[in-house]
Amino acid sequence: ALSAVLIALLVLVNCKLLLLLPRRQQIVGVWIELFVLLMLFFYSFDLSLAFIARKVGFLITQGVTTTLYIGAISILIATLVAVVGAIAKLTGNGIVYGLAT
């Protein structure tokens, strides 16, 4: 509980100090803080940079392949839902039309 209070106080002091700066410097300050927090988060995983460097080609290829695969499936599902909805709007059945709207 004490650490939560300490963190809350640090966040409050940080916000107060940022508010003393001009708007543009506030934005830059927030981005720097977010970058530092992200780097600390990644550092907490104790990642092996040598391993990542050896496997970077494979990792990028897998990421691109997975992204394209998920994107294609999402497009197909969205198209199917849109076609079913459009056909349902054209039907004379009130229940089906109501479900489509």
C-alpha positions as CSV (number, residue, x, y, z in Angstrom):
1,A,0.0,0.0,0.0
2,L,2.9,2.3,0.8
3,S,4.4,1.8,-2.6
4,A,1.1,2.6,-4.3
5,V,0.9,5.8,-2.4
6,L,4.5,6.7,-3.4
7,I,3.8,5.9,-7.0
8,A,0.7,8.1,-6.9
9,L,2.6,11.0,-5.4
10,L,5.4,10.6,-8.0
11,V,2.8,10.7,-10.8
12,L,1.1,13.8,-9.3
13,V,4.4,15.6,-8.9
14,N,5.3,14.7,-12.5
15,C,2.0,16.1,-13.7
16,K,2.4,19.3,-11.7
17,L,6.0,19.8,-13.1
18,L,4.9,19.1,-16.7
19,L,2.1,21.7,-16.3
20,L,4.7,24.4,-15.6
21,L,6.1,23.9,-19.1
22,P,4.8,25.4,-22.3
23,R,2.4,23.1,-24.3
24,R,5.0,22.0,-26.9
25,Q,7.5,21.1,-24.2
26,Q,4.8,19.2,-22.3
27,I,4.1,17.1,-25.3
28,V,7.8,16.4,-25.8
29,G,8.2,15.6,-22.1
30,V,5.3,13.2,-22.1
31,W,6.7,11.4,-25.2
32,I,10.1,11.1,-23.6
33,E,8.6,9.7,-20.4
34,L,6.5,7.2,-22.4
35,F,9.6,6.1,-24.3
36,V,11.6,5.6,-21.1
37,L,8.7,3.6,-19.6
38,L,8.5,1.4,-22.7
39,M,12.2,0.7,-22.6
40,L,12.1,-0.1,-18.9
41,F,9.2,-2.5,-19.6
42,F,11.1,-4.3,-22.4
43,Y,14.3,-4.3,-20.2
44,S,12.3,-6.1,-17.5
45,F,11.9,-9.1,-19.8
46,D,15.7,-9.7,-19.8
47,L,15.6,-10.2,-23.6
48,S,18.6,-11.7,-25.4
49,L,19.5,-9.1,-28.0
50,A,22.0,-11.5,-29.6
51,F,19.2,-14.0,-30.1
52,I,16.9,-11.4,-31.6
53,A,19.7,-10.2,-33.9
54,R,20.2,-13.7,-35.2
55,K,16.5,-14.4,-35.7
56,V,15.4,-10.9,-36.9
57,G,14.8,-12.0,-40.5
58,F,12.6,-15.0,-39.4
59,L,10.8,-12.8,-36.9
60,I,9.9,-10.1,-39.4
61,T,8.9,-12.7,-42.0
62,Q,6.6,-14.4,-39.5
63,G,5.1,-11.1,-38.4
64,V,4.4,-10.0,-42.0
65,T,2.9,-13.4,-42.9
66,T,0.7,-13.4,-39.8
67,T,-0.4,-9.8,-40.4
68,L,-1.4,-10.5,-44.0
69,Y,-3.1,-13.8,-43.1
70,I,-5.2,-12.1,-40.3
71,G,-5.9,-9.1,-42.6
72,A,-7.2,-11.3,-45.4
73,I,-9.4,-13.4,-43.1
74,S,-10.8,-10.2,-41.6
75,I,-11.6,-8.8,-45.0
76,L,-13.4,-12.0,-46.0
77,I,-15.4,-12.0,-42.8
78,A,-16.3,-8.3,-43.1
79,T,-17.3,-8.8,-46.8
80,L,-19.5,-11.8,-45.9
81,V,-21.2,-9.9,-43.0
82,A,-21.8,-6.9,-45.3
83,V,-23.3,-9.0,-48.1
84,V,-25.6,-10.9,-45.7
85,G,-26.7,-7.6,-44.2
86,A,-27.3,-6.0,-47.6
87,I,-29.4,-9.0,-48.7
88,A,-31.3,-8.9,-45.5
89,K,-32.1,-5.2,-46.0
90,L,-33.6,-6.1,-49.4
91,T,-35.9,-8.9,-48.2
92,G,-39.6,-8.4,-47.7
93,N,-39.5,-10.3,-44.3
94,G,-39.9,-7.8,-41.5
95,I,-37.9,-9.9,-38.9
96,V,-34.9,-10.3,-41.2
97,Y,-35.0,-6.6,-42.1
98,G,-35.2,-5.7,-38.5
99,L,-32.2,-7.8,-37.6
100,A,-30.2,-6.2,-40.4
101,T,-30.8,-2.6,-39.2
